[in-house]
């Protein structure tokens, strides 16, 4: 089974050094949505207008597969 890496970018860069072994890309996408939801919930109001947060899913050979991105701005 392939290994996937889940890197976060925003206030703090958090590269995933270990990765996670998952059956396929579809399961990696589902895991990304779960991780993103948990992290965003834990931000607890810390994301400010003008900031950006991203979760990037990389394949075993460290090529980008998916990205979940949150941009905030004041209108």
C-alpha positions in Angstrom: 0.0 0.0 0.0 1.2 3.5 -0.7 2.3 6.1 1.8 0.7 9.6 1.8 2.0 12.8 3.5 -0.2 15.5 5.0 1.6 18.8 5.3 0.0 21.9 6.8 0.9 25.5 5.9 -0.3 28.6 7.7 0.8 30.3 10.9 3.1 27.4 11.4 4.6 25.1 8.8 4.1 21.5 9.7 5.7 19.0 7.3 4.7 15.4 7.7 7.9 13.4 7.9 6.4 10.0 8.6 3.3 9.9 6.3 0.5 7.4 6.6 0.0 4.1 4.7 -3.4 4.1 3.1 -5.0 1.9 0.4 -5.5 4.5 -2.3 -5.9 8.2 -3.3 -9.6 8.2 -2.4 -8.9 7.1 1.2 -6.2 9.7 1.4 -8.7 12.4 0.3 -11.2 11.2 3.0 -8.4 11.3 5.6 -7.4 14.8 4.5 -11.0 16.1 5.0 -11.0 14.6 8.5 -7.6 16.0 9.4 -8.5 19.5 8.0 -11.8 19.5 9.9 -10.1 18.6 13.2 -7.3 21.1 12.8 -9.7 23.9 11.8 -11.9 23.2 14.8 -8.8 23.3 17.0 -7.8 26.8 15.7 -10.6 28.1 17.9 -10.9 31.5 16.4 -7.2 32.1 15.8 -7.5 32.5 12.0 -7.6 36.2 11.3 -8.7 38.1 8.2 -6.0 38.1 5.6 -4.5 34.8 6.7 -4.5 31.5 4.8 -4.3 27.9 5.9 -3.6 24.9 3.7 -3.5 21.1 4.0 -1.5 19.5 1.2 -1.7 15.8 0.5 1.4 14.4 -1.2 1.9 11.0 -2.8 4.6 8.5 -1.8 7.1 10.2 -4.2 6.1 13.6 -2.6 4.1 14.8 -5.6 1.0 17.0 -4.8 -2.3 15.2 -5.1 -4.8 17.3 -3.2 -5.0 20.6 -1.4 -7.6 22.0 1.0 -7.2 25.7 1.3 -8.9 28.3 3.6 -8.5 31.9 2.7 -9.9 34.6 5.0 -10.5 38.3 4.2 -12.4 41.2 5.5 -14.9 42.7 3.0 
